[in-house]
Amino acid sequence: PCVLWAQNTNSEPYRLNAGDTIQITFYFNPELNGKMQIRPDGRVSLQLVGQVDLAGKTVSEATQYIDHLYSKILRTPQVTIQVLSFAGQKVFVTGEVTKPGMMDMSGGLTLAEAIGEAGGVKHTGNKNGVVIICKGPDGKPMMEKVRLMKGGKPTPAAVAVLHPFDVVVVPETKIARVDRWVDQYIRQVSPANLVFGFQYLKNLQPTTTFAPF
């Protein structure tokens, strides 16, 4: 589920994103050293090996991957990677909120905070049927419907920290098939117009049927 995955985000190692600026250093081959920014397609251009896909990898995974590529060329690559600057990580809030759009995640952002930054839920919005869309372990979108309040208090889901590039959708109160509405709404947004991290939405399928509360 998206919420449980988001709650564990702080314990996960950072994964490189498009827009991150990195320094790649070769201990024994300084002529190959370079400072570069990961492109929107998630790749960087490296001498001798060409285009290398780094987005989505941890620093450790990226280091091992580059070391492996150069091991076919260099006797002792011994590569290190340092992240010099991080790309702006965001979440997207849409649906029945006052100010839909992308929200910065500096310092972390809970579900309730993200909706608050979007101006809060309109009177036409369903606080008991908020949908979180996240990128699953297989790279495909996952959807989960959550409550914001229960018994007059915020639910655990409402105070869960969102994962970068999550999408929060607040549906209308009278929508019967939330899954179809979410699918149509996200497609109207057009993921092609969003930043690289949201491109997983292109694989969104209208197959999730949410159980009623």
JORA-V880350 format. One record per backbone hydrogen bond with DSSP energy under -0.5 kcal/mol. NH is the residue of the N-H (numbers start at 1). CO is the residue of the C=O. Records with the same first field share a line. If there is no record, write none. Layout:
BEGIN
NH: CO ; CO
END
This chain:
BEGIN
5: 1
6: 2
7: 3
8: 4
9: 6
11: 8
12: 9
16: 57
19: 38
20: 17
21: 85
22: 20 ; 36
23: 82
24: 22 ; 34
25: 23 ; 80
27: 25 ; 78
28: 77
32: 29
33: 30
34: 24
36: 22
38: 20
39: 43
42: 39
44: 52
46: 44 ; 50
49: 46 ; 47
50: 46
52: 44
54: 42 ; 52
55: 42
56: 16
57: 54
59: 14
62: 58
63: 59
64: 60
65: 61
66: 62
67: 63
68: 64
69: 65
70: 66
71: 67
72: 68 ; 69
73: 70
74: 70
80: 25
82: 23
84: 21 ; 82
85: 21
89: 87
91: 103
92: 166
93: 91 ; 101
94: 168
96: 170
97: 95
98: 120
99: 118
101: 93
103: 91
105: 89
108: 105
111: 160
112: 158
114: 110
115: 111
116: 112
117: 113
118: 114
119: 116
120: 115
122: 96
125: 122
126: 171
127: 125
129: 126
130: 146
131: 169
132: 144
133: 167
134: 132 ; 142
136: 134 ; 140
139: 136
142: 134
144: 132
146: 130
148: 127
150: 153
153: 150
155: 148
159: 155
160: 157
162: 109
165: 90
166: 163
167: 133
168: 92
169: 131 ; 167
170: 94
171: 169
173: 124
175: 172
178: 176
181: 177
182: 178
183: 179
184: 180
185: 181
186: 182
187: 183
188: 184
189: 185
190: 186
193: 190
194: 191
198: 195
199: 196
201: 198
202: 199
203: 200
204: 201
207: 205
208: 205
209: 207
210: 208
END
